[in-house]
Amino acid sequence: MDFKLTEREELLRKSVRDFAEKEITPKIEAMEETGEFPLDLLKPMAKLGITGIIAPREYDGIGLGYLARTIVLEEVARVSAAVAMGMQVHHMAIAALSDFGTEEQKKKYLPPLAKGETMGCVAITEPSGGSDVLGMQSKAELKGDTWILNGRKCFITNSHTSAYWVVLAKTADGPKGLTAFIVPKDAPGAKAGRVEHKFGLRGSNTGELVLDNCQVPKDNLLGQEGGGLAVALKTVSESGRTGMAATALGTLQACYEEAAKFANERVLYGKPIGTLQAISFYMAEIYTELDICRLLCYRASWMKDQNLRFDTESAMAKYYTCDAAARCAKQAIEIHGAYGILQEYKVQRLLRDAMVTISAGGTGEIGKVVVGRAALAPFKKKA
Ligand SMILES: Cc1cc2nc3c(=O)[nH]c(=O)nc-3n(C[C@H](O)[C@H](O)[C@H](O)COP(=O)(O)OP(=O)(O)OC[C@H]3O[C@@H](n4cnc5c(N)ncnc54)[C@H](O)[C@@H]3O)c2cc1C
């Protein structure tokens, strides 16, 4: 077993860390105020390979794989979980197109996404409930050579910043009745609706997509007609959960750093508070959670790179890391005493960001449903 990252992965980490500290930090105040994604970061992020990290090389991507992507997202999220969130969903759109697109579709849509010319999104959730994918109401009907889509998607990351939407809709009833489509934002009848104002991950754009007799050509079907559930499950499980986990991991790393710095700097009774046993125990817990989460996140992405099945591991990494980031952010605030609740201290933002990662990309309960199933399977009595 080898826990050492390659020299290339370490270099990638360093270059993304330097970039995030220098270029993303100055944008945070505006992101917190407006909630808007800083689109001017797309080009410099593309230069570093962040936008196209998992896009195949033949379509202008970097093709470095999922472990490299986790490292990149972790470093971006260490500075801004909101920017990491935008990128992780952008990667989900790239993954869906790479996995299920035809050669024509890949040639058309992957290069502009990989090069950061625009963003992509994946629209599954509807007001009828995100966990109940089969309960979605959006419908698609083929009329001649055109698909007509009707419905409303909500809580969609990059809803207003994406030129290309991967949209799930019903073409029939039941699990074989879901179908995925590529909807360009300027397709007739396609409209980005309201923007959500979140208390955390401010700066990642979240909103509605409205499909009102939206027309897309027959060729914009992604995968097979009736194969939409497979598109949703693979995309959410592989790129979605690992991406959310990596976003929470970067937040957790930031919690650790803020807590450790404060515990060493704040002096009470003539000594840094880190020398108090209670504070050092908090630090031990945060430090251990960080290690557990990093191992879970790296293992899941490494398994993807090895072409191993990893749905249980990605669900474990996602639900555990998002929860741990919120727990540790709370502890980091407690270590700060009253300072922790002040706007100018980063820890309050880390708690808000960590909380928002919990339901995004599938709730903690749904993650546990997946892991619970795997935990019970080996001892299940045969009927
Ligand atoms: C910041 C953010 C970004 C998002 N980005 C996207 C995106 O880009 N694309 C997209 O399609 N969606 C996106 N979502 C939506 C997200 O995937 C859903 O919020 C999530 O799937 C849960 O759906 P829901 O909010 O409708 O909750 P519901 O499904 O209504 O769930 C409500 C509660 O019931 C629990 N529950 C539901 N089913 C079960 C079960 N079987 N067992 C136990 N408990 C259960 C849930 O865990 C939750 O606690 C985003 C959400 C957020 C917050």
PDBQT file of the ligand as one rigid body, heavy atoms in Angstrom, charges set to zero:
ROOT
HETATM    1  C1  LIG A 401     -25.884  24.020  -2.601  1.00  0.00    +0.000 C 
HETATM    2  C2  LIG A 401     -26.638  22.970  -3.327  1.00  0.00    +0.000 A 
HETATM    3  C3  LIG A 401     -26.302  22.669  -4.627  1.00  0.00    +0.000 A 
HETATM    4  C4  LIG A 401     -27.020  21.711  -5.351  1.00  0.00    +0.000 A 
HETATM    5  N1  LIG A 401     -26.692  21.468  -6.659  1.00  0.00    +0.000 NA
HETATM    6  C5  LIG A 401     -27.452  20.613  -7.400  1.00  0.00    +0.000 A 
HETATM    7  C6  LIG A 401     -27.186  20.406  -8.782  1.00  0.00    +0.000 A 
HETATM    8  O1  LIG A 401     -26.254  20.964  -9.336  1.00  0.00    +0.000 OA
HETATM    9  N2  LIG A 401     -27.991  19.564  -9.472  1.00  0.00    +0.000 N 
HETATM   10  C7  LIG A 401     -29.041  18.916  -8.898  1.00  0.00    +0.000 A 
HETATM   11  O2  LIG A 401     -29.739  18.180  -9.595  1.00  0.00    +0.000 OA
HETATM   12  N3  LIG A 401     -29.317  19.089  -7.578  1.00  0.00    +0.000 NA
HETATM   13  C8  LIG A 401     -28.553  19.914  -6.816  1.00  0.00    +0.000 A 
HETATM   14  N4  LIG A 401     -28.823  20.116  -5.477  1.00  0.00    +0.000 N 
HETATM   15  C9  LIG A 401     -29.953  19.440  -4.904  1.00  0.00    +0.000 C 
HETATM   16  C10 LIG A 401     -29.569  18.286  -3.989  1.00  0.00    +0.000 C 
HETATM   17  O3  LIG A 401     -29.091  17.203  -4.742  1.00  0.00    +0.000 OA
HETATM   18  C11 LIG A 401     -30.812  17.956  -3.190  1.00  0.00    +0.000 C 
HETATM   19  O4  LIG A 401     -31.006  19.016  -2.265  1.00  0.00    +0.000 OA
HETATM   20  C12 LIG A 401     -30.725  16.656  -2.448  1.00  0.00    +0.000 C 
HETATM   21  O5  LIG A 401     -30.719  15.591  -3.372  1.00  0.00    +0.000 OA
HETATM   22  C13 LIG A 401     -31.895  16.499  -1.488  1.00  0.00    +0.000 C 
HETATM   23  O6  LIG A 401     -33.099  16.793  -2.107  1.00  0.00    +0.000 OA
HETATM   24  P1  LIG A 401     -34.154  17.739  -1.371  1.00  0.00    +0.000 P 
HETATM   25  O7  LIG A 401     -33.428  18.949  -0.949  1.00  0.00    +0.000 OA
HETATM   26  O8  LIG A 401     -35.316  17.875  -2.257  1.00  0.00    +0.000 OA
HETATM   27  O9  LIG A 401     -34.543  16.945  -0.048  1.00  0.00    +0.000 OA
HETATM   28  P2  LIG A 401     -35.590  15.743   0.046  1.00  0.00    +0.000 P 
HETATM   29  O10 LIG A 401     -35.277  14.719  -0.982  1.00  0.00    +0.000 OA
HETATM   30  O11 LIG A 401     -36.952  16.332   0.078  1.00  0.00    +0.000 OA
HETATM   31  O12 LIG A 401     -35.248  15.163   1.486  1.00  0.00    +0.000 OA
HETATM   32  C14 LIG A 401     -35.753  15.738   2.709  1.00  0.00    +0.000 C 
HETATM   33  C15 LIG A 401     -35.200  14.951   3.888  1.00  0.00    +0.000 C 
HETATM   34  O13 LIG A 401     -35.641  13.575   3.817  1.00  0.00    +0.000 OA
HETATM   35  C16 LIG A 401     -34.517  12.701   3.878  1.00  0.00    +0.000 C 
HETATM   36  N5  LIG A 401     -34.733  11.509   3.061  1.00  0.00    +0.000 N 
HETATM   37  C17 LIG A 401     -35.182  11.462   1.781  1.00  0.00    +0.000 A 
HETATM   38  N6  LIG A 401     -35.220  10.195   1.346  1.00  0.00    +0.000 NA
HETATM   39  C18 LIG A 401     -34.767   9.422   2.358  1.00  0.00    +0.000 A 
HETATM   40  C19 LIG A 401     -34.578   8.014   2.523  1.00  0.00    +0.000 A 
HETATM   41  N7  LIG A 401     -34.833   7.147   1.537  1.00  0.00    +0.000 N 
HETATM   42  N8  LIG A 401     -34.108   7.575   3.718  1.00  0.00    +0.000 NA
HETATM   43  C20 LIG A 401     -33.826   8.445   4.713  1.00  0.00    +0.000 A 
HETATM   44  N9  LIG A 401     -33.993   9.778   4.624  1.00  0.00    +0.000 NA
HETATM   45  C21 LIG A 401     -34.460  10.267   3.466  1.00  0.00    +0.000 A 
HETATM   46  C22 LIG A 401     -33.375  13.521   3.295  1.00  0.00    +0.000 C 
HETATM   47  O14 LIG A 401     -32.121  12.999   3.696  1.00  0.00    +0.000 OA
HETATM   48  C23 LIG A 401     -33.658  14.891   3.905  1.00  0.00    +0.000 C 
HETATM   49  O15 LIG A 401     -33.214  14.931   5.234  1.00  0.00    +0.000 OA
HETATM   50  C24 LIG A 401     -28.096  21.026  -4.730  1.00  0.00    +0.000 A 
HETATM   51  C25 LIG A 401     -28.410  21.306  -3.398  1.00  0.00    +0.000 A 
HETATM   52  C26 LIG A 401     -27.704  22.268  -2.701  1.00  0.00    +0.000 A 
HETATM   53  C27 LIG A 401     -28.065  22.558  -1.277  1.00  0.00    +0.000 C 
ENDROOT
TORSDOF 0
